Amino acid sequence: MWTAPEVAGAIADRVRAARLERGWTQAGTARRAGITLASYRRFESSGQISLERLLRVATVLDALPGFEALFAPPPARSLDELERRSARRRRGRRGDA
């Protein structure tokens, strides 16, 4: 089992590899993502970055779609379960009359 800092470090390593694969510098990647070079350097060295900044970096590296599945619910095991989930979502919305 991984710790949060280990996961953050692994993500930073993958981002670094994706950046280098494109032949980009840290400064160029930070500029494309609209974040400071200092924030980007800190991320690559420590794994520390805000979620918003990480999503900006993921966008410029064409990795944003992977975030959509991050907390996705598991697939329904039956049609009944799928219908129950759907019914809960309808009841939980505000402003529906």
C-alpha positions in Angstrom: 0.0 0.0 0.0 1.3 3.4 -1.0 1.4 6.5 1.2 0.1 9.9 -0.1 3.6 11.3 -0.5 4.7 8.2 -2.5 1.7 8.5 -4.9 2.5 12.3 -5.3 6.1 11.5 -6.0 5.1 8.8 -8.6 2.8 11.2 -10.3 5.5 13.9 -10.4 7.9 11.3 -12.0 5.3 10.5 -14.6 4.7 14.1 -15.4 8.5 14.7 -15.7 8.8 11.8 -18.1 5.9 13.1 -20.2 7.5 16.5 -20.3 10.9 15.2 -21.3 9.3 12.9 -23.9 7.9 16.1 -25.6 11.3 17.8 -25.2 9.9 20.6 -23.1 11.7 22.5 -20.4 10.3 23.0 -16.9 9.9 26.7 -17.8 8.1 26.0 -21.0 5.7 23.5 -19.3 5.0 25.9 -16.5 4.3 28.7 -19.0 2.0 26.5 -21.1 0.1 25.5 -17.9 -0.2 29.0 -16.7 1.6 28.4 -13.4 4.8 29.8 -11.9 8.1 28.1 -12.6 8.7 27.8 -8.9 5.5 25.9 -8.4 6.3 23.6 -11.2 9.8 22.9 -10.0 8.5 22.2 -6.5 6.1 19.7 -7.9 8.7 17.8 -9.9 11.1 17.7 -6.9 8.6 17.0 -4.1 5.3 16.0 -5.6 3.6 19.0 -3.9 1.1 20.9 -6.0 -2.4 22.2 -5.7 -5.1 20.2 -7.5 -6.0 23.1 -9.7 -2.3 23.5 -10.8 -2.0 19.7 -11.3 -5.1 19.8 -13.6 -3.5 22.6 -15.6 -0.3 20.6 -16.0 -2.4 17.5 -17.0 -4.3 19.6 -19.6 -1.1 20.7 -21.4 0.3 17.1 -21.3 -3.0 15.7 -22.6 -3.6 13.7 -19.5 -6.7 15.4 -18.1 -9.1 12.5 -19.2 -7.5 10.2 -16.6 -8.8 12.4 -13.8 -12.5 11.8 -14.8 -12.3 8.3 -13.6 -10.5 9.0 -10.3 -13.5 8.6 -8.0 -16.0 7.0 -10.4 -18.4 4.6 -8.8 -17.9 0.9 -9.4 -20.0 -0.5 -12.2 -23.5 -1.6 -11.2 -23.8 -5.3 -10.6 -27.4 -5.5 -11.7 -30.1 -3.5 -13.4 -31.9 -3.0 -10.0 -28.7 -1.5 -8.5 -28.4 0.8 -11.6 -32.0 2.0 -11.2 -31.5 2.6 -7.4 -28.4 4.8 -8.1 -30.3 6.7 -10.8 -33.3 7.3 -8.4 -31.0 8.6 -5.7 -29.4 11.1 -8.0 -32.8 12.5 -9.1 -34.0 12.9 -5.5 -30.7 14.6 -4.5 -30.8 17.5 -6.9 -31.8 20.9 -5.7 -34.0 23.2 -7.6 -36.0 20.5 -9.4 -39.7 21.1 -9.2 
